[in-house]
Amino acid sequence: CDSSVENELSCAADCWPEYSGAISCSALSCGGELNACADEAECVSLVICVANCVEAGGAAGACINDCAVEAGASDYVSTSATQLLQCGNANGCF
């Protein structure tokens, strides 16, 4: 993963292989949401936090809120991450 040009959402196969299937699915169904989030480092970090939280047994909604607060995410970043996660969930990607 070349962190100077790639991140976990823009190149999941290289940077986040355990989620590459979910991200590929999201790219097909939620391309606009994925691109908007992948362009913001804070949004990428928020999505990673939520994934780790859910993997540890947290509820998605609570994880989104907790991670956003923990990161001090702006409303724009929180909204971008939430839209991506909701779209991916609605399309069976997660």
C-alpha positions as CSV (number, residue, x, y, z in Angstrom):
1,C,0.0,0.0,0.0
2,D,1.5,3.3,-1.1
3,S,0.1,5.6,1.5
4,S,1.2,8.7,-0.5
5,V,-1.5,7.9,-3.1
6,E,-3.7,5.1,-1.7
7,N,-5.8,4.5,1.4
8,E,-8.0,1.7,2.8
9,L,-11.0,2.9,0.7
10,S,-9.3,3.9,-2.5
11,C,-7.3,0.7,-2.8
12,A,-8.6,-1.9,-0.4
13,A,-6.9,-4.8,-2.1
14,D,-3.5,-3.3,-1.2
15,C,-4.3,-1.4,1.9
16,W,-7.2,-3.2,3.7
17,P,-7.3,-6.8,2.1
18,E,-9.6,-8.2,4.8
19,Y,-12.3,-5.7,3.7
20,S,-11.5,-5.7,-0.1
21,G,-14.7,-7.6,-0.9
22,A,-16.9,-5.2,1.1
23,I,-15.2,-2.2,-0.4
24,S,-15.5,-3.6,-4.0
25,C,-19.2,-4.2,-3.4
26,S,-19.5,-0.7,-2.1
27,A,-17.7,0.7,-5.1
28,L,-20.3,-0.9,-7.4
29,S,-23.4,0.1,-5.4
30,C,-22.2,3.3,-3.6
31,G,-19.5,4.7,-5.9
32,G,-20.3,8.4,-5.1
33,E,-20.4,7.8,-1.4
34,L,-17.2,5.7,-1.4
35,N,-15.3,8.3,-3.5
36,A,-16.4,11.2,-1.2
37,C,-15.2,9.4,1.9
38,A,-12.0,8.1,0.3
39,D,-11.0,11.6,-0.6
40,E,-11.0,12.6,3.1
41,A,-8.4,11.1,5.4
42,E,-10.6,11.7,8.5
43,C,-13.5,9.9,6.8
44,V,-11.3,6.9,6.0
45,S,-10.1,6.8,9.6
46,L,-13.7,7.0,10.8
47,V,-14.8,4.0,8.6
48,I,-11.8,2.0,9.9
49,C,-12.8,2.8,13.5
50,V,-16.4,1.7,12.9
51,A,-15.2,-1.5,11.2
52,N,-13.0,-2.3,14.2
53,C,-15.8,-1.4,16.7
54,V,-18.4,-3.6,14.9
55,E,-15.9,-6.5,14.6
56,A,-15.5,-6.2,18.4
57,G,-19.2,-6.7,18.8
58,G,-20.5,-3.1,18.8
59,A,-23.8,-2.0,17.2
60,A,-23.2,-0.1,13.9
61,G,-25.1,3.0,14.9
62,A,-23.4,3.3,18.3
63,C,-20.0,2.6,16.7
64,I,-20.5,5.4,14.2
65,N,-21.4,7.9,16.9
66,D,-18.7,6.8,19.3
67,C,-16.0,6.9,16.6
68,A,-17.1,10.3,15.3
69,V,-17.0,11.7,18.9
70,E,-13.7,10.0,19.6
71,A,-12.1,11.4,16.4
72,G,-13.7,14.8,16.8
73,A,-15.0,14.4,13.3
74,S,-16.7,17.3,11.5
75,D,-20.4,17.1,10.5
76,Y,-19.3,16.7,6.9
77,V,-16.9,13.8,7.7
78,S,-19.5,12.1,9.9
79,T,-22.2,12.5,7.3
80,S,-19.9,11.2,4.5
81,A,-18.9,8.1,6.5
82,T,-22.5,7.4,7.6
83,Q,-23.8,7.7,4.0
84,L,-21.2,5.3,2.8
85,L,-21.8,2.8,5.6
86,Q,-25.6,3.0,5.2
87,C,-25.4,2.5,1.5
88,G,-23.1,-0.4,1.8
89,N,-25.3,-2.0,4.4
90,A,-28.4,-1.5,2.4
91,N,-26.8,-3.1,-0.6
92,G,-25.6,-6.2,1.4
93,C,-21.9,-5.2,1.2
94,F,-21.3,-5.4,5.0
